[in-house]
Amino acid sequence: MRFDYSEIENHARNMRKLILDMGKHAGGHAAHMGGALSIADVMAVLYFGVMNTRVVGMGAQERDRCILSKGHSSLGLYSALIEAGLMDESLKDTFEDDCSSLLGHPVKNRNIGIEFTNGSLGMGLSIGIGVAIACAKKEIDNHVYVVLGDGECNEGSVWEAFMAAPKFRLGNLVAIIDCNRFQLSGATEDVMPLGNMKEKLDAFGWETKEVDGHDIEALCSALDPEKDSEKPLAVIMDTVKGKGFSFSENDNSWHHAVVTQKAYEQGLSELGFGD
C-alpha cells in the first residue's frame, strides 16, 4: 500500500487544531486533551492511510472498524471523523454541550462515524475480538483496530482479551497501545508498571511491533494491512502525552484540563494557525 506521508501529517496538524477548538469550547467542563493529542498521529494514519472507511462509507459491511477503547480520549476520534468528512464540522461547536452527540466519552452513533460506546476502560479489546470473530465468520475482508492506553492495561479484562485473541487466530485484529507513560493518577511506572509489553504479548502469541507513535512513516509501515498472518497484531507506540503543544507535552495536568484563552492562542500559534 502506498501512503502520502506529508498529506497524513497535514491531517494530523488539522486534527490537533480541532482538538484545541473543541477543548476550548468545553469551557469549564474541561477536556481530556493529553491522551487525545498523544493518539492524533495514529488516528490520522488510520483514517487517511490504513482504513478503508472513507472510501467505502460507514454503511458498507466491509468497512474497517475503529474502536477507541481509551474512550476519554474522544477528541482524538472526533477530530479524525471531522477531518475525514464522516462527521459534520459544525458538531465541533457542540462538544460537551447538553444533549450533544459529542460527549466526553464516545456514544455509539454510526450516522456520524462513532462505531461503539466506550466509557469504562478495559472493554474495547474484548469488543474488538467479538467484532473480529463476527467479520471472519461472515468472510468479510476487513480489519478491526482497537486503540488502548497504557494506563488502561492495568485492567484485568485487557489481559483476558490479550490471551483470547491468538486462540481465535484473529489475523484481522489490530491492537494499538498508546504508551504515553501517564494516567489519571500519575506516571504509569508508579501506578502499575507494565514491564516489557512486547515480550509479554509475544509470549501470548501476538505479532508485535514497537514504533515511535509520532513518526507517520513508521506508523504506516507498522499498520499496513497487507499482511498474511493468523496472528493478531499489537502495535506498541512510544508517545508523548499532550504531543503538539509546548505547554502540554509530558505534563499530566493536561490529562483533563480547561483550555484557557491564553493556551488556545498559544496552541494556534504553535500549529501555524495564528495571525
N, C-alpha and C positions, 0 to 999 in steps of 0.2 A: 504494500500500500504506500502511495506517495503522499507526503504531508507538506503543507505550506507553513513552515515554522514561523516566519515573520507575520503571516496573517493570524495564526493562532496566538502569538504574543500580543498582537494588537487587540484581539478579542479579550484576552486576559486583562489588559490595561483598561479597556472599556468596562469590563466586569467589576474591576476594583472601584471605578467611579460610581457604578450603580450601587455597589455595596455601601460606599460612602454616602450616596444620596439617600438610600433607604435608612441607613443608620441615623442620619441627621433628621429624617422625617419622624423617626420613632420618638424623638424628644426624650421626655422623662421616663418613658418605658424602657429606654436603653436598648442596646442590641448586642448580640454575640458577634462582635467584629473579629476578634483574634483568630478563631478557628475557621471562620468563613474566608478570611484572607489567606490562610495557610493552604486552603484547597482550591483557590481561584485558578491556579495554573493547570492543575489536573482536570478541573471541571471544563476549562477551555479546551484541553486536549480531547476530552471525551466528546463534547458536543460539536467540536469543529474539526476533529481529526479522526476519531476512532469509531464513534457510534453512528448508526445509520438513521437515527431518529428524525433529523431534519429532512432527510431525503424521502423517507417512506411515510412520515407523518405519524402522529400519535394514534391514529385509528388502525394502523396496519398491524396485523398479528405478528409479522416477522420483525417488528421494531426491536431494537436493543432496549433493555431496561436499565435505568439508573436508580439505585436505592440509596438515599442518604441516611445511613444508619446513625451517624452523629447529627441528629436532627436539629440540635440547637444552632448548627452552622447553616441554617436555612438560607441565609443571604448568599452563600456560595452557590446554592442551587437556583434560587430565584434569579440571580444576576445572569446565570448561564441561560436559563429559559427565556429571559427577556432579550438577551443579546442574540440568541438563536432564532428569535421570532416566533417561538412557541407560546409565549406569554405576552400579552399586550403591555407595552411600556408604561401606559398610564397607571397600571396597577402598582408601580413602584411608589406612587404617592398615596398609597393606602396602607403601607406596611405598618402592622401593629394597631391599626385603627379598629374601632368597634365594628364587628360584622365584616371585617376584611377577609378576603381569601388568602391573604399573605400574613400568616401569624408567625410567632416566634419559632414554632416548630411546624414542619410541613403537615398539612391536612390533605388527604387524597382528593385530587380534582384533576382528572385527566384532560378536561377541557382546556386547562392552562398548563398542562405538562407535568403535573405533580402525580407521580405514579403510586406513591404509598404514603400513608400517615406514619410519622415517626416522632415519638416523644421520649419515652423511657429508653435509655441507652441499652445496648446489648441485644436488640431484637432484629436488626436489619439483616445480618448474615443468615439467620435462620429463615427469614422471609425469602431471601435471595436463593437459598437452597431449594425451598419449595417451588419457587418460580422456575428455577433452572431445571428441576426434575420435570415439571409440567411441560415446559418447552421441549425438552428432549423427548418425552413420551409422544408429544404431538408432531415430532420430527420438524420442528421449527428451527431454521438455521440462523440463530442469533446468539447474543451474549447478554449475560446479566452482570452488571457492575455494582458492587456494594462498597460504599465509601465509609470507612470506620475511623475512629480516633484512637490514639494510643492509650489515652486515659480510659476510653470505653472498654479496652481489652482487659480491664480489671474484672469485668463481669464474667461469671462462670458460664453463662449461656453462650458467650462468644467462643469459648474453648470447646464446648459441646459441638458447636457448629463447625469449628476447625477440624474436629475429629470426624464428623459425619460426611463432609463434602467429598473427601477422597474415597470413602467407602462407596459412594454412589457414582464415582467416576465422572464427575461433573466438569468436563473439559470446556463447557460453556459458561462457567462461573469464574468471575474475577473479583477478588477482594483487594481493595486499595486501602492501605493502612497509613493514615496521616500521623507520622511521628513528629509532632512539634514540641514534645517534651514537657508540655504543661497540661493541666486540667484545672477544674474549678478551684480546688483547694490547695493548689501548689504545683511543684515540679513532680512530674510522673516518677522520677527516680526516688523521690522522697515518700510519695504516697504509696506506690506499689511498683517496684522495679519490674520491668518486663524481661530483662536479660537479653539474650541473643534471639530475637524473633525469627531470624532466618533459619537458624539451626533448629529451633523448635518446630517451625512449620515444615521444614524439610523432613524432620522425623515423623511428622504427622502424615506425610505423603503428598504435600503440596509441591507444585513447581513454584519456586520463589525467586524473586528478583529484588535487589536493593537499588534505589535510584535517588538522585537529587530531585526532590519534589518541585523544584522551581526551574529545572532545565527542560525546556519544551521538547527539544530534540530527543533527550534521553527518555522522557516520559512517552513520547510517541513510539520509540523503539520498544520499550518495555511492554506497552499496552497494545501493540499491533495485533489485531485479532486474527491475522492469518497464521495461526499456529495449529499444529496437528498433534494433540495430546489429550488423553483421557483424564489427565490430572487437572484439578482446579489450579488457577494461577493466583498467587499472592504477590502484590507489588508493594513493597515496604518503602515508604517515602520519607526521606530526611527533609524536614521542612522547618520553616521559621514561623512561629505564631505571630500573627499581625503583619505578615510579609507585605511590603509595598509602601509603607509609611514609616518614616524615621521615628515618629513618636509612639508607634505601637509595636514595632518589631521586638520580639522576645520580652515584652512587658505584659505579664499576666493580668495586670489591672484592666487590660483590654479584652479579657475573656468575655466580659459583659459590661459595657460602659456606655455613658451618654456621650454623643458626638457634639461637642460644643461648636459654636460658630468659628472660633479660632482654629480648632482642629480640622474642621471642614475646609476652611480656606487654605490651610497649610497642605492638606491632603490633595486638594485640586491642583495646587501649585506644583507639588512633587510629581504628580502624574502628568503635568504639562497641560492642564486644562485651565490654569489661572489666566488672568488678564495679562 
